[in-house]
Amino acid sequence: MDDAKFKIKVEQVNKALKIPKELISELEGTSKTMVNRMKKEAVDCPVLKQKVSFIQCFLCSNFLRRVRGIVYCRGESIGDDEQIG
């Protein structure tokens, strides 16, 4: 069964979007090369209704998976305590 409400294309951006250091610290154990690549990717978040860094998307509770440049998102509202970024 597919829980995804949205399928969002990952876009390459020229300049990395701002990402809070707390989020990057959550990626500890991930290779620096992978993190640097993820910093230069963005998605149009259907929940927050704005363009966000893929790292913010990846750490969101709505993130299900990423397959071939497509993010599968639950699309549920994010409470203030869950708000990231």
ABEGO torsion letter per residue (X at the ends): XBABABBBBBBBBABBBBBBAAAAAAABGBBAAAAAAAAABBBBBAAAGBBBBAAAAAABAABABBBGGBBBBAGBBBBAAABBX
